[in-house]
Amino acid sequence: MFMLEKLPLTLTILLADFNNPDGYLIFEAMAELGLQQQVHLPTSDNGATIDHVYVDQSLQNVATDVIDTYCSDHAATILLLNLELFH
């Protein structure tokens, strides 16, 4: 957490495997940093959302998807960004 607070970034994207299905404290901490969770589907075989994607709340054209991998208990999490935002 402290590292994110110190970085002089204008755009932050954080992708992580938190292995914490009850992520309320994580959501709260990320919100304090101006980051919003983008994954709203289960990412594990047991139906929990344990893989998270957080982006700056200012990003509007962001989408995520979850795809079963068949070789892991985690699904693949995909982040789609509109690259025109970065021109």
Secondary structure as GFF3:
##gff-version 3
##sequence-region A 1 87
A	DSSP	alpha_helix	2	6	.	.	.	ID=ss1
A	DSSP	beta_strand	13	17	.	.	.	ID=ss2
A	DSSP	alpha_helix	24	32	.	.	.	ID=ss3
A	DSSP	beta_strand	35	37	.	.	.	ID=ss4
A	DSSP	beta_strand	51	56	.	.	.	ID=ss5
A	DSSP	beta_strand	62	67	.	.	.	ID=ss6
A	DSSP	beta_strand	76	81	.	.	.	ID=ss7
A	DSSP	three_ten_helix	83	86	.	.	.	ID=ss8
###
